[in-house]
Amino acid sequence: MSKIIEIECPICHSNLWIDVNSKNIIQHKKTKKKNFESFDELLLKEKEKKEKVDERFLMAKELEKEKKKKAEELFKKSIKEK
């Protein structure tokens, strides 16, 4: 099963969908360059983007903790069975 991620090109601001396993671009969509009306609006957008990244990081961290805990449980169970 392939994993597909979506990223935004920092140069042309196009959206790219990439297959992580094959490292191929599956689809791309050109978007208009983002024009911000003010510096405050730009700062607000960047703050929101940072919060989303932080939230994803915390979710990934929790998922890794769960995986580690499950692996440890399976390891302990397999040792007890021997």
C-alpha positions, 0 to 999 in steps of 0.5 A: 500500500502506497502512502501519498503526501501533499506538499506545496512547492515553496517556489511556484506554490503549486500543490504536489501529491507524491507517492512516498514509496515510489518517490513519484509525483502523482498529481500537481495543481498550479495555484495562484501566488498568495498575496497577503494584504498586510504583514499582520495577515501574513503573520497570522497565516504563518502562526496558524500553519505553525500550530497545525505543524505542532499539532501533527507533530504531537499526534505523530509523537503519541502514535509512536508512543502507542507503537512502542508500548504495543511492541513492548507488550508483544515482546514481554508476552513472547518472552513469557511464552518461552 
